[in-house]
Amino acid sequence: MIVSQNVMIPMRDGVRLSTDIYRPADEFGNHAQGQFPVILGRTSYDKSNPVIWIDAVA
C-alpha cells in the first residue's frame, strides 16, 4: 500500500481539505496499474487514526 498524506484537495468554494490517499502497490512497491474501487471517509475530527473509520467499512 502506498500512502500520500496531507494532500490538499480544493473544493468549489475555495476551501481545501487535508486528505490521506491509500493506493494499492504492486509486488515491487510501485503504484499498481488498473482501476480500483474507492472508499471515501470524511470526518470533521482528527484524521490521524484511520483505524477508527476503516474498521467501520472493513
PDB file of N, CA, C, O and CB in Angstrom:
ATOM      1  N   MET A   1       0.837  -1.160   0.000  1.00  0.00           N
ATOM      2  CA  MET A   1       0.000   0.000   0.000  1.00  0.00           C
ATOM      3  C   MET A   1       0.895   1.239   0.000  1.00  0.00           C
ATOM      4  O   MET A   1       1.908   1.298   0.698  1.00  0.00           O
ATOM      5  CB  MET A   1      -0.960  -0.011   1.210  1.00  0.00           C
ATOM      6  N   ILE A   2       0.499   2.207  -0.787  1.00  0.00           N
ATOM      7  CA  ILE A   2       1.202   3.484  -0.857  1.00  0.00           C
ATOM      8  C   ILE A   2       0.292   4.544  -0.248  1.00  0.00           C
ATOM      9  O   ILE A   2      -0.878   4.652  -0.616  1.00  0.00           O
ATOM     10  CB  ILE A   2       1.597   3.848  -2.336  1.00  0.00           C
ATOM     11  N   VAL A   3       0.830   5.321   0.681  1.00  0.00           N
ATOM     12  CA  VAL A   3       0.040   6.345   1.361  1.00  0.00           C
ATOM     13  C   VAL A   3       0.605   7.723   1.033  1.00  0.00           C
ATOM     14  O   VAL A   3       1.797   7.975   1.208  1.00  0.00           O
ATOM     15  CB  VAL A   3       0.027   6.108   2.896  1.00  0.00           C
ATOM     16  N   SER A   4      -0.257   8.601   0.561  1.00  0.00           N
ATOM     17  CA  SER A   4       0.089  10.016   0.359  1.00  0.00           C
ATOM     18  C   SER A   4      -0.675  10.789   1.426  1.00  0.00           C
ATOM     19  O   SER A   4      -1.905  10.832   1.401  1.00  0.00           O
ATOM     20  CB  SER A   4      -0.272  10.528  -1.119  1.00  0.00           C
ATOM     21  N   GLN A   5       0.044  11.397   2.362  1.00  0.00           N
ATOM     22  CA  GLN A   5      -0.603  12.070   3.482  1.00  0.00           C
ATOM     23  C   GLN A   5      -0.703  13.574   3.267  1.00  0.00           C
ATOM     24  O   GLN A   5       0.142  14.195   2.623  1.00  0.00           O
ATOM     25  CB  GLN A   5       0.149  11.785   4.764  1.00  0.00           C
ATOM     26  N   ASN A   6      -1.759  14.129   3.825  1.00  0.00           N
ATOM     27  CA  ASN A   6      -1.983  15.575   3.842  1.00  0.00           C
ATOM     28  C   ASN A   6      -2.000  16.213   2.454  1.00  0.00           C
ATOM     29  O   ASN A   6      -1.461  17.300   2.252  1.00  0.00           O
ATOM     30  CB  ASN A   6      -0.925  16.233   4.670  1.00  0.00           C
ATOM     31  N   VAL A   7      -2.628  15.520   1.503  1.00  0.00           N
ATOM     32  CA  VAL A   7      -2.839  16.074   0.164  1.00  0.00           C
ATOM     33  C   VAL A   7      -4.001  17.057   0.271  1.00  0.00           C
ATOM     34  O   VAL A   7      -5.079  16.692   0.740  1.00  0.00           O
ATOM     35  CB  VAL A   7      -3.132  14.937  -0.909  1.00  0.00           C
ATOM     36  N   MET A   8      -3.794  18.281  -0.152  1.00  0.00           N
ATOM     37  CA  MET A   8      -4.833  19.307  -0.038  1.00  0.00           C
ATOM     38  C   MET A   8      -5.731  19.262  -1.278  1.00  0.00           C
ATOM     39  O   MET A   8      -5.270  19.494  -2.396  1.00  0.00           O
ATOM     40  CB  MET A   8      -4.198  20.725   0.133  1.00  0.00           C
ATOM     41  N   ILE A   9      -7.007  18.963  -1.071  1.00  0.00           N
ATOM     42  CA  ILE A   9      -7.977  18.831  -2.149  1.00  0.00           C
ATOM     43  C   ILE A   9      -8.859  20.083  -2.166  1.00  0.00           C
ATOM     44  O   ILE A   9      -9.553  20.355  -1.186  1.00  0.00           O
ATOM     45  CB  ILE A   9      -8.839  17.536  -1.978  1.00  0.00           C
ATOM     46  N   PRO A  10      -8.841  20.854  -3.272  1.00  0.00           N
ATOM     47  CA  PRO A  10      -9.649  22.075  -3.321  1.00  0.00           C
ATOM     48  C   PRO A  10     -11.127  21.769  -3.589  1.00  0.00           C
ATOM     49  O   PRO A  10     -11.463  20.939  -4.434  1.00  0.00           O
ATOM     50  CB  PRO A  10      -9.111  23.018  -4.402  1.00  0.00           C
ATOM     51  N   MET A  11     -11.992  22.455  -2.850  1.00  0.00           N
ATOM     52  CA  MET A  11     -13.426  22.364  -3.057  1.00  0.00           C
ATOM     53  C   MET A  11     -13.878  23.545  -3.920  1.00  0.00           C
ATOM     54  O   MET A  11     -13.131  24.505  -4.106  1.00  0.00           O
ATOM     55  CB  MET A  11     -14.185  22.342  -1.698  1.00  0.00           C
ATOM     56  N   ARG A  12     -15.101  23.468  -4.443  1.00  0.00           N
ATOM     57  CA  ARG A  12     -15.611  24.536  -5.317  1.00  0.00           C
ATOM     58  C   ARG A  12     -15.645  25.903  -4.645  1.00  0.00           C
ATOM     59  O   ARG A  12     -15.490  26.930  -5.307  1.00  0.00           O
ATOM     60  CB  ARG A  12     -16.996  24.187  -5.790  1.00  0.00           C
ATOM     61  N   ASP A  13     -15.846  25.915  -3.336  1.00  0.00           N
ATOM     62  CA  ASP A  13     -15.938  27.202  -2.635  1.00  0.00           C
ATOM     63  C   ASP A  13     -14.576  27.745  -2.206  1.00  0.00           C
ATOM     64  O   ASP A  13     -14.498  28.766  -1.523  1.00  0.00           O
ATOM     65  CB  ASP A  13     -16.826  27.061  -1.418  1.00  0.00           C
ATOM     66  N   GLY A  14     -13.501  27.059  -2.609  1.00  0.00           N
ATOM     67  CA  GLY A  14     -12.158  27.518  -2.295  1.00  0.00           C
ATOM     68  C   GLY A  14     -11.546  26.891  -1.052  1.00  0.00           C
ATOM     69  O   GLY A  14     -10.344  27.019  -0.820  1.00  0.00           O
ATOM     70  N   VAL A  15     -12.361  26.215  -0.253  1.00  0.00           N
ATOM     71  CA  VAL A  15     -11.842  25.525   0.926  1.00  0.00           C
ATOM     72  C   VAL A  15     -10.974  24.362   0.468  1.00  0.00           C
ATOM     73  O   VAL A  15     -11.290  23.696  -0.518  1.00  0.00           O
ATOM     74  CB  VAL A  15     -12.999  25.027   1.846  1.00  0.00           C
ATOM     75  N   ARG A  16      -9.882  24.119   1.182  1.00  0.00           N
ATOM     76  CA  ARG A  16      -9.004  22.987   0.860  1.00  0.00           C
ATOM     77  C   ARG A  16      -9.067  21.993   2.014  1.00  0.00           C
ATOM     78  O   ARG A  16      -8.867  22.364   3.171  1.00  0.00           O
ATOM     79  CB  ARG A  16      -7.525  23.460   0.602  1.00  0.00           C
ATOM     80  N   LEU A  17      -9.344  20.725   1.697  1.00  0.00           N
ATOM     81  CA  LEU A  17      -9.473  19.688   2.710  1.00  0.00           C
ATOM     82  C   LEU A  17      -8.228  18.811   2.704  1.00  0.00           C
ATOM     83  O   LEU A  17      -7.806  18.323   1.656  1.00  0.00           O
ATOM     84  CB  LEU A  17     -10.739  18.839   2.471  1.00  0.00           C
ATOM     85  N   SER A  18      -7.646  18.617   3.885  1.00  0.00           N
ATOM     86  CA  SER A  18      -6.475  17.757   4.022  1.00  0.00           C
ATOM     87  C   SER A  18      -6.927  16.304   3.921  1.00  0.00           C
ATOM     88  O   SER A  18      -7.840  15.881   4.631  1.00  0.00           O
ATOM     89  CB  SER A  18      -5.733  18.021   5.373  1.00  0.00           C
ATOM     90  N   THR A  19      -6.289  15.545   3.040  1.00  0.00           N
ATOM     91  CA  THR A  19      -6.736  14.200   2.705  1.00  0.00           C
ATOM     92  C   THR A  19      -5.564  13.233   2.689  1.00  0.00           C
ATOM     93  O   THR A  19      -4.483  13.570   2.205  1.00  0.00           O
ATOM     94  CB  THR A  19      -7.448  14.191   1.353  1.00  0.00           C
ATOM     95  N   ASP A  20      -5.775  12.033   3.215  1.00  0.00           N
ATOM     96  CA  ASP A  20      -4.798  10.955   3.090  1.00  0.00           C
ATOM     97  C   ASP A  20      -5.311   9.995   2.029  1.00  0.00           C
ATOM     98  O   ASP A  20      -6.471   9.587   2.069  1.00  0.00           O
ATOM     99  CB  ASP A  20      -4.562  10.220   4.461  1.00  0.00           C
ATOM    100  N   ILE A  21      -4.453   9.633   1.078  1.00  0.00           N
ATOM    101  CA  ILE A  21      -4.844   8.760  -0.027  1.00  0.00           C
ATOM    102  C   ILE A  21      -4.084   7.446   0.103  1.00  0.00           C
ATOM    103  O   ILE A  21      -2.854   7.435   0.162  1.00  0.00           O
ATOM    104  CB  ILE A  21      -4.564   9.435  -1.412  1.00  0.00           C
ATOM    105  N   TYR A  22      -4.820   6.341   0.149  1.00  0.00           N
ATOM    106  CA  TYR A  22      -4.247   4.998   0.254  1.00  0.00           C
ATOM    107  C   TYR A  22      -4.446   4.304  -1.085  1.00  0.00           C
ATOM    108  O   TYR A  22      -5.576   4.169  -1.553  1.00  0.00           O
ATOM    109  CB  TYR A  22      -4.904   4.176   1.425  1.00  0.00           C
ATOM    110  N   ARG A  23      -3.351   3.862  -1.706  1.00  0.00           N
ATOM    111  CA  ARG A  23      -3.429   3.215  -3.023  1.00  0.00           C
ATOM    112  C   ARG A  23      -2.757   1.851  -2.963  1.00  0.00           C
ATOM    113  O   ARG A  23      -1.803   1.657  -2.209  1.00  0.00           O
ATOM    114  CB  ARG A  23      -2.766   4.097  -4.119  1.00  0.00           C
ATOM    115  N   PRO A  24      -3.254   0.905  -3.755  1.00  0.00           N
ATOM    116  CA  PRO A  24      -2.605  -0.403  -3.791  1.00  0.00           C
ATOM    117  C   PRO A  24      -1.234  -0.314  -4.455  1.00  0.00           C
ATOM    118  O   PRO A  24      -1.016   0.491  -5.360  1.00  0.00           O
ATOM    119  CB  PRO A  24      -3.487  -1.416  -4.531  1.00  0.00           C
ATOM    120  N   ALA A  25      -0.326  -1.148  -3.992  1.00  0.00           N
ATOM    121  CA  ALA A  25       1.016  -1.220  -4.573  1.00  0.00           C
ATOM    122  C   ALA A  25       1.206  -2.583  -5.228  1.00  0.00           C
ATOM    123  O   ALA A  25       0.577  -3.567  -4.839  1.00  0.00           O
ATOM    124  CB  ALA A  25       2.109  -0.972  -3.490  1.00  0.00           C
ATOM    125  N   ASP A  26       2.082  -2.624  -6.227  1.00  0.00           N
ATOM    126  CA  ASP A  26       2.420  -3.911  -6.837  1.00  0.00           C
ATOM    127  C   ASP A  26       3.482  -4.606  -5.983  1.00  0.00           C
ATOM    128  O   ASP A  26       3.851  -4.105  -4.921  1.00  0.00           O
ATOM    129  CB  ASP A  26       2.924  -3.721  -8.305  1.00  0.00           C
ATOM    130  N   GLU A  27       3.965  -5.741  -6.439  1.00  0.00           N
ATOM    131  CA  GLU A  27       4.928  -6.521  -5.661  1.00  0.00           C
ATOM    132  C   GLU A  27       6.273  -5.821  -5.494  1.00  0.00           C
ATOM    133  O   GLU A  27       7.089  -6.235  -4.669  1.00  0.00           O
ATOM    134  CB  GLU A  27       5.142  -7.858  -6.315  1.00  0.00           C
ATOM    135  N   PHE A  28       6.510  -4.767  -6.266  1.00  0.00           N
ATOM    136  CA  PHE A  28       7.766  -4.018  -6.177  1.00  0.00           C
ATOM    137  C   PHE A  28       7.613  -2.728  -5.368  1.00  0.00           C
ATOM    138  O   PHE A  28       8.579  -1.981  -5.210  1.00  0.00           O
ATOM    139  CB  PHE A  28       8.277  -3.690  -7.575  1.00  0.00           C
ATOM    140  N   GLY A  29       6.418  -2.463  -4.859  1.00  0.00           N
ATOM    141  CA  GLY A  29       6.180  -1.264  -4.069  1.00  0.00           C
ATOM    142  C   GLY A  29       5.807  -0.044  -4.886  1.00  0.00           C
ATOM    143  O   GLY A  29       5.730   1.064  -4.355  1.00  0.00           O
ATOM    144  N   ASN A  30       5.572  -0.244  -6.195  1.00  0.00           N
ATOM    145  CA  ASN A  30       5.152   0.852  -7.071  1.00  0.00           C
ATOM    146  C   ASN A  30       3.628   0.901  -7.133  1.00  0.00           C
ATOM    147  O   ASN A  30       2.952  -0.045  -6.728  1.00  0.00           O
ATOM    148  CB  ASN A  30       5.752   0.686  -8.496  1.00  0.00           C
ATOM    149  N   HIS A  31       3.091   2.014  -7.646  1.00  0.00           N
ATOM    150  CA  HIS A  31       1.639   2.118  -7.814  1.00  0.00           C
ATOM    151  C   HIS A  31       1.148   0.968  -8.688  1.00  0.00           C
ATOM    152  O   HIS A  31       1.677   0.748  -9.778  1.00  0.00           O
ATOM    153  CB  HIS A  31       1.246   3.489  -8.439  1.00  0.00           C
ATOM    154  N   ALA A  32       0.142   0.237  -8.218  1.00  0.00           N
ATOM    155  CA  ALA A  32      -0.452  -0.840  -9.001  1.00  0.00           C
ATOM    156  C   ALA A  32      -1.213  -0.240 -10.177  1.00  0.00           C
ATOM    157  O   ALA A  32      -1.865   0.795 -10.041  1.00  0.00           O
ATOM    158  CB  ALA A  32      -1.391  -1.716  -8.124  1.00  0.00           C
ATOM    159  N   GLN A  33      -1.128  -0.890 -11.321  1.00  0.00           N
ATOM    160  CA  GLN A  33      -1.818  -0.424 -12.522  1.00  0.00           C
ATOM    161  C   GLN A  33      -3.255  -0.933 -12.517  1.00  0.00           C
ATOM    162  O   GLN A  33      -3.529  -2.015 -11.998  1.00  0.00           O
ATOM    163  CB  GLN A  33      -1.079  -0.892 -13.802  1.00  0.00           C
ATOM    164  N   GLY A  34      -4.157  -0.171 -13.083  1.00  0.00           N
ATOM    165  CA  GLY A  34      -5.544  -0.605 -13.200  1.00  0.00           C
ATOM    166  C   GLY A  34      -6.493   0.317 -12.470  1.00  0.00           C
ATOM    167  O   GLY A  34      -6.095   1.337 -11.908  1.00  0.00           O
ATOM    168  N   GLN A  35      -7.759  -0.065 -12.490  1.00  0.00           N
ATOM    169  CA  GLN A  35      -8.797   0.695 -11.805  1.00  0.00           C
ATOM    170  C   GLN A  35      -9.180  -0.041 -10.533  1.00  0.00           C
ATOM    171  O   GLN A  35      -9.241  -1.270 -10.507  1.00  0.00           O
ATOM    172  CB  GLN A  35     -10.037   0.909 -12.719  1.00  0.00           C
ATOM    173  N   PHE A  36      -9.438   0.722  -9.482  1.00  0.00           N
ATOM    174  CA  PHE A  36      -9.750   0.130  -8.190  1.00  0.00           C
ATOM    175  C   PHE A  36     -10.918   0.876  -7.564  1.00  0.00           C
ATOM    176  O   PHE A  36     -11.093   2.069  -7.814  1.00  0.00           O
ATOM    177  CB  PHE A  36      -8.519   0.156  -7.256  1.00  0.00           C
ATOM    178  N   PRO A  37     -11.729   0.184  -6.745  1.00  0.00           N
ATOM    179  CA  PRO A  37     -12.825   0.867  -6.066  1.00  0.00           C
ATOM    180  C   PRO A  37     -12.283   1.880  -5.064  1.00  0.00           C
ATOM    181  O   PRO A  37     -11.133   1.787  -4.632  1.00  0.00           O
ATOM    182  CB  PRO A  37     -13.739  -0.149  -5.359  1.00  0.00           C
ATOM    183  N   VAL A  38     -13.111   2.837  -4.703  1.00  0.00           N
ATOM    184  CA  VAL A  38     -12.722   3.899  -3.774  1.00  0.00           C
ATOM    185  C   VAL A  38     -13.648   3.877  -2.569  1.00  0.00           C
ATOM    186  O   VAL A  38     -14.859   3.704  -2.705  1.00  0.00           O
ATOM    187  CB  VAL A  38     -12.758   5.290  -4.465  1.00  0.00           C
ATOM    188  N   ILE A  39     -13.070   4.051  -1.394  1.00  0.00           N
ATOM    189  CA  ILE A  39     -13.849   4.278  -0.181  1.00  0.00           C
ATOM    190  C   ILE A  39     -13.466   5.668   0.298  1.00  0.00           C
ATOM    191  O   ILE A  39     -12.299   5.930   0.587  1.00  0.00           O
ATOM    192  CB  ILE A  39     -13.579   3.167   0.931  1.00  0.00           C
ATOM    193  N   LEU A  40     -14.438   6.550   0.381  1.00  0.00           N
ATOM    194  CA  LEU A  40     -14.180   7.912   0.831  1.00  0.00           C
ATOM    195  C   LEU A  40     -14.684   8.052   2.258  1.00  0.00           C
ATOM    196  O   LEU A  40     -15.875   7.900   2.529  1.00  0.00           O
ATOM    197  CB  LEU A  40     -14.858   8.956  -0.105  1.00  0.00           C
ATOM    198  N   GLY A  41     -13.768   8.341   3.157  1.00  0.00           N
ATOM    199  CA  GLY A  41     -14.132   8.588   4.548  1.00  0.00           C
ATOM    200  C   GLY A  41     -13.845  10.036   4.874  1.00  0.00           C
ATOM    201  O   GLY A  41     -12.696  10.471   4.799  1.00  0.00           O
ATOM    202  N   ARG A  42     -14.854  10.781   5.230  1.00  0.00           N
ATOM    203  CA  ARG A  42     -14.677  12.209   5.528  1.00  0.00           C
ATOM    204  C   ARG A  42     -15.136  12.431   6.958  1.00  0.00           C
ATOM    205  O   ARG A  42     -16.219  11.986   7.341  1.00  0.00           O
ATOM    206  CB  ARG A  42     -15.479  13.128   4.519  1.00  0.00           C
ATOM    207  N   THR A  43     -14.330  13.109   7.743  1.00  0.00           N
ATOM    208  CA  THR A  43     -14.662  13.375   9.131  1.00  0.00           C
ATOM    209  C   THR A  43     -14.270  14.797   9.499  1.00  0.00           C
ATOM    210  O   THR A  43     -13.334  15.362   8.933  1.00  0.00           O
ATOM    211  CB  THR A  43     -13.971  12.369  10.057  1.00  0.00           C
ATOM    212  N   SER A  44     -14.980  15.358  10.435  1.00  0.00           N
ATOM    213  CA  SER A  44     -14.618  16.682  10.943  1.00  0.00           C
ATOM    214  C   SER A  44     -13.663  16.561  12.124  1.00  0.00           C
ATOM    215  O   SER A  44     -13.272  17.562  12.725  1.00  0.00           O
ATOM    216  CB  SER A  44     -15.876  17.466  11.355  1.00  0.00           C
ATOM    217  N   TYR A  45     -13.291  15.321  12.451  1.00  0.00           N
ATOM    218  CA  TYR A  45     -12.401  15.066  13.575  1.00  0.00           C
ATOM    219  C   TYR A  45     -11.007  14.724  13.080  1.00  0.00           C
ATOM    220  O   TYR A  45     -10.755  14.714  11.875  1.00  0.00           O
ATOM    221  CB  TYR A  45     -12.947  13.936  14.452  1.00  0.00           C
ATOM    222  N   ASP A  46     -10.110  14.447  14.000  1.00  0.00           N
ATOM    223  CA  ASP A  46      -8.716  14.114  13.715  1.00  0.00           C
ATOM    224  C   ASP A  46      -8.610  12.916  12.773  1.00  0.00           C
ATOM    225  O   ASP A  46      -9.130  11.842  13.076  1.00  0.00           O
ATOM    226  CB  ASP A  46      -7.965  13.824  15.015  1.00  0.00           C
ATOM    227  N   LYS A  47      -7.938  13.093  11.629  1.00  0.00           N
ATOM    228  CA  LYS A  47      -7.797  12.015  10.649  1.00  0.00           C
ATOM    229  C   LYS A  47      -6.537  11.188  10.873  1.00  0.00           C
ATOM    230  O   LYS A  47      -6.226  10.306  10.071  1.00  0.00           O
ATOM    231  CB  LYS A  47      -7.784  12.589   9.248  1.00  0.00           C
ATOM    232  N   SER A  48      -5.802  11.463  11.962  1.00  0.00           N
ATOM    233  CA  SER A  48      -4.523  10.789  12.181  1.00  0.00           C
ATOM    234  C   SER A  48      -4.673   9.321  12.553  1.00  0.00           C
ATOM    235  O   SER A  48      -3.686   8.586  12.536  1.00  0.00           O
ATOM    236  CB  SER A  48      -3.756  11.496  13.258  1.00  0.00           C
ATOM    237  N   ASN A  49      -5.884   8.870  12.889  1.00  0.00           N
ATOM    238  CA  ASN A  49      -6.100   7.470  13.234  1.00  0.00           C
ATOM    239  C   ASN A  49      -7.177   6.879  12.328  1.00  0.00           C
ATOM    240  O   ASN A  49      -8.342   6.809  12.719  1.00  0.00           O
ATOM    241  CB  ASN A  49      -6.499   7.325  14.724  1.00  0.00           C
ATOM    242  N   PRO A  50      -6.793   6.445  11.100  1.00  0.00           N
ATOM    243  CA  PRO A  50      -7.795   5.934  10.161  1.00  0.00           C
ATOM    244  C   PRO A  50      -8.462   4.643  10.615  1.00  0.00           C
ATOM    245  O   PRO A  50      -9.508   4.276  10.080  1.00  0.00           O
ATOM    246  CB  PRO A  50      -7.161   5.711   8.828  1.00  0.00           C
ATOM    247  N   VAL A  51      -7.879   3.940  11.596  1.00  0.00           N
ATOM    248  CA  VAL A  51      -8.466   2.686  12.069  1.00  0.00           C
ATOM    249  C   VAL A  51      -9.876   2.918  12.586  1.00  0.00           C
ATOM    250  O   VAL A  51     -10.724   2.030  12.493  1.00  0.00           O
ATOM    251  CB  VAL A  51      -7.595   2.060  13.169  1.00  0.00           C
ATOM    252  N   ILE A  52     -10.133   4.087  13.123  1.00  0.00           N
ATOM    253  CA  ILE A  52     -11.459   4.396  13.664  1.00  0.00           C
ATOM    254  C   ILE A  52     -12.529   4.211  12.603  1.00  0.00           C
ATOM    255  O   ILE A  52     -13.564   3.607  12.883  1.00  0.00           O
ATOM    256  CB  ILE A  52     -11.501   5.828  14.209  1.00  0.00           C
ATOM    257  N   TRP A  53     -12.310   4.714  11.388  1.00  0.00           N
ATOM    258  CA  TRP A  53     -13.341   4.573  10.360  1.00  0.00           C
ATOM    259  C   TRP A  53     -13.082   3.416   9.418  1.00  0.00           C
ATOM    260  O   TRP A  53     -14.021   2.931   8.786  1.00  0.00           O
ATOM    261  CB  TRP A  53     -13.451   5.841   9.568  1.00  0.00           C
ATOM    262  N   ILE A  54     -11.845   2.952   9.296  1.00  0.00           N
ATOM    263  CA  ILE A  54     -11.574   1.791   8.437  1.00  0.00           C
ATOM    264  C   ILE A  54     -12.260   0.556   9.006  1.00  0.00           C
ATOM    265  O   ILE A  54     -12.818  -0.239   8.250  1.00  0.00           O
ATOM    266  CB  ILE A  54     -10.046   1.544   8.301  1.00  0.00           C
ATOM    267  N   ASP A  55     -12.229   0.382  10.332  1.00  0.00           N
ATOM    268  CA  ASP A  55     -12.903  -0.757  10.950  1.00  0.00           C
ATOM    269  C   ASP A  55     -14.394  -0.756  10.637  1.00  0.00           C
ATOM    270  O   ASP A  55     -15.005  -1.820  10.533  1.00  0.00           O
ATOM    271  CB  ASP A  55     -12.688  -0.745  12.459  1.00  0.00           C
ATOM    272  N   ALA A  56     -14.978   0.414  10.486  1.00  0.00           N
ATOM    273  CA  ALA A  56     -16.412   0.511  10.220  1.00  0.00           C
ATOM    274  C   ALA A  56     -16.776   0.041   8.817  1.00  0.00           C
ATOM    275  O   ALA A  56     -17.899  -0.413   8.600  1.00  0.00           O
ATOM    276  CB  ALA A  56     -16.876   1.937  10.414  1.00  0.00           C
ATOM    277  N   VAL A  57     -15.855   0.138   7.860  1.00  0.00           N
ATOM    278  CA  VAL A  57     -16.167  -0.247   6.482  1.00  0.00           C
ATOM    279  C   VAL A  57     -15.513  -1.558   6.065  1.00  0.00           C
ATOM    280  O   VAL A  57     -15.792  -2.065   4.978  1.00  0.00           O
ATOM    281  CB  VAL A  57     -15.738   0.844   5.541  1.00  0.00           C
ATOM    282  N   ALA A  58     -14.659  -2.107   6.896  1.00  0.00           N
ATOM    283  CA  ALA A  58     -13.935  -3.346   6.546  1.00  0.00           C
ATOM    284  C   ALA A  58     -14.811  -4.569   6.705  1.00  0.00           C
ATOM    285  O   ALA A  58     -14.361  -5.687   6.454  1.00  0.00           O
ATOM    286  CB  ALA A  58     -12.687  -3.500   7.410  1.00  0.00           C
TER     287      ALA A  58
END
